[in-house]
Amino acid sequence: MRVIIQRVKSSQVVVEDKVVGKIGRGLNLLVGIAATDTNVEIDWMVRKCLDLRLFPEHEGGDRWEKSVEEIGGELLVVSQFTLYGNCRKGRRPSFDRSAKPQIAEELYNIFIEKLRASSLRVETGKFGAMMQVAIENDGPVTLLLEREAE
C-alpha cells in the first residue's frame, strides 16, 4: 500500500464539475492499493496516517509536535491507482502491481471506514472516477508512506 500524505490548509476533489469532497486544515491522502495488500497493510497505514506528527504545536511553530488527530484536523482520501505505475520499461507505465479494481475498492473502503472510526471528519473522492484534486499544500509537507505485504 502506498499513500502520498500531504499536510494541507485546504483540499477538494471535483467529479463531473461537482465538489464531492472538501476539507480545511488536515491531510490529503492519495491512496494506492497493491495486488498483495490485506487488512494488515490497511491497519498499519491507518495508524500511521493518524499518528504521524506533522503539525506544529502552535501557529508559526517550526517543530512538528502534533498529529492530525491531536489538532482535530480533517482528511480527504482519494484513490490513486497510478501510485503503482512502473515506468522502468518503455514509454507507457505498467500497472501490474496495482490491485484489480474490485479488490482495490473494497480495501479502499475499509481504509476509509477505519479512518472514520477516529471521529475525524473524513471526505473522499469517487473511486474509479476522473477527478480534479485541488490541494493547498501547507509547508509544503508531502511524504510517501509505504507498507508492503509481508
C-alpha positions as CSV (number, residue, x, y, z in Angstrom):
1,M,0.0,0.0,0.0
2,R,1.2,3.5,-0.8
3,V,-0.1,6.8,0.4
4,I,1.1,10.2,-0.6
5,I,0.3,12.2,2.6
6,Q,0.2,16.0,2.3
7,R,-0.4,18.5,5.1
8,V,-2.9,21.0,3.7
9,K,-4.6,24.2,4.6
10,S,-7.5,23.0,2.4
11,S,-8.2,20.5,-0.3
12,Q,-11.1,19.5,-2.5
13,V,-12.0,16.9,-5.2
14,V,-14.3,17.5,-8.1
15,V,-16.0,14.9,-10.2
16,E,-18.1,15.9,-13.3
17,D,-18.0,19.6,-12.2
18,K,-19.3,18.8,-8.8
19,V,-17.4,19.1,-5.5
20,V,-17.6,15.6,-3.9
21,G,-15.2,16.1,-1.0
22,K,-13.8,19.2,0.6
23,I,-11.7,19.8,3.8
24,G,-10.0,22.6,5.7
25,R,-6.8,22.1,7.7
26,G,-5.6,18.5,7.8
27,L,-4.3,15.8,5.5
28,N,-4.8,15.0,1.8
29,L,-4.3,11.2,1.3
30,L,-3.7,9.9,-2.2
31,V,-4.1,6.1,-1.8
32,G,-2.7,3.3,-4.0
33,I,-3.6,-0.3,-3.2
34,A,-1.2,-3.1,-4.4
35,A,-2.4,-6.5,-5.6
36,T,-0.8,-8.1,-2.4
37,D,-2.4,-5.8,0.2
38,T,-4.5,-7.1,3.0
39,N,-6.1,-5.8,6.2
40,V,-2.7,-5.9,7.8
41,E,-1.4,-3.1,5.5
42,I,-4.6,-1.2,5.9
43,D,-4.4,-1.2,9.7
44,W,-0.7,-0.1,9.7
45,M,-1.4,2.7,7.2
46,V,-4.5,4.0,9.2
47,R,-2.4,4.2,12.4
48,K,0.5,5.9,10.6
49,C,-1.7,8.5,8.9
50,L,-3.5,9.3,12.2
51,D,-0.4,9.3,14.4
52,L,2.4,11.0,12.4
53,R,3.4,14.3,14.0
54,L,3.1,16.6,11.0
55,F,1.7,19.8,12.6
56,P,3.4,22.4,14.8
57,E,2.4,22.8,18.4
58,H,1.2,26.4,17.8
59,E,0.7,28.6,14.8
60,G,4.0,29.7,13.3
61,G,6.0,27.0,15.1
62,D,8.6,25.0,13.2
63,R,8.7,21.8,15.3
64,W,6.2,19.2,14.3
65,E,4.7,18.1,17.6
66,K,1.0,17.2,16.8
67,S,-0.8,14.6,14.8
68,V,-3.9,15.2,12.7
69,E,-5.9,13.6,15.5
70,E,-4.4,15.9,18.1
71,I,-5.3,19.1,16.2
72,G,-8.8,17.8,15.2
73,G,-7.9,18.1,11.6
74,E,-9.8,16.7,8.6
75,L,-8.9,14.1,6.0
76,L,-9.5,13.9,2.2
77,V,-9.0,10.4,0.9
78,V,-8.6,10.0,-2.9
79,S,-8.0,6.7,-4.7
80,Q,-4.8,6.8,-6.8
81,F,-4.0,3.5,-8.6
82,T,-1.3,5.3,-10.6
83,L,0.9,5.2,-7.4
84,Y,1.8,1.7,-8.6
85,G,2.7,2.8,-12.1
86,N,6.0,1.2,-13.2
87,C,7.9,3.4,-15.7
88,R,11.1,1.5,-16.0
89,K,10.5,-0.1,-19.4
90,G,9.1,1.5,-22.5
91,R,7.2,4.7,-22.7
92,R,3.9,3.7,-21.1
93,P,3.5,2.9,-17.4
94,S,2.7,-0.7,-16.4
95,F,0.1,-1.1,-13.5
96,D,0.8,-4.8,-12.9
97,R,1.3,-4.3,-9.2
98,S,-2.0,-2.4,-8.7
99,A,-4.8,-4.4,-7.2
100,K,-7.7,-5.2,-9.5
101,P,-10.5,-2.6,-9.2
102,Q,-12.9,-4.8,-7.2
103,I,-10.3,-5.7,-4.6
104,A,-8.8,-2.2,-4.5
105,E,-12.2,-0.6,-4.0
106,E,-13.0,-3.0,-1.1
107,L,-9.7,-2.3,0.6
108,Y,-10.0,1.5,-0.1
109,N,-13.5,1.5,1.6
110,I,-12.1,-0.4,4.6
111,F,-9.3,2.1,4.9
112,I,-11.9,5.0,4.9
113,E,-14.1,3.2,7.5
114,K,-11.2,2.8,9.8
115,L,-10.2,6.4,9.4
116,R,-13.7,7.5,10.2
117,A,-13.6,5.4,13.4
118,S,-11.1,8.1,14.6
119,S,-14.0,10.6,14.8
120,L,-12.2,13.0,12.5
121,R,-14.1,14.4,9.5
122,V,-13.3,12.2,6.5
123,E,-14.2,13.3,3.0
124,T,-13.4,11.2,-0.2
125,G,-13.2,11.3,-3.9
126,K,-15.1,8.8,-6.1
127,F,-13.4,5.5,-6.6
128,G,-12.5,4.9,-10.3
129,A,-13.7,8.3,-11.5
130,M,-11.8,11.0,-13.3
131,M,-11.1,13.6,-10.6
132,Q,-9.7,17.0,-10.3
133,V,-7.9,17.5,-6.9
134,A,-7.1,21.0,-5.7
135,I,-4.5,20.9,-2.9
136,E,-3.4,23.9,-0.9
137,N,-0.3,22.2,0.5
138,D,0.9,23.6,3.8
139,G,4.7,23.9,4.1
140,P,4.8,22.2,1.7
141,V,4.8,18.9,3.6
142,T,4.5,15.9,1.3
143,L,5.6,12.3,2.3
144,L,5.4,8.9,0.7
145,L,4.2,6.2,3.1
146,E,4.6,2.6,2.0
147,R,3.8,-0.7,3.6
148,E,4.4,-3.9,1.6
149,A,2.7,-7.2,2.3
150,E,5.0,-9.4,4.4
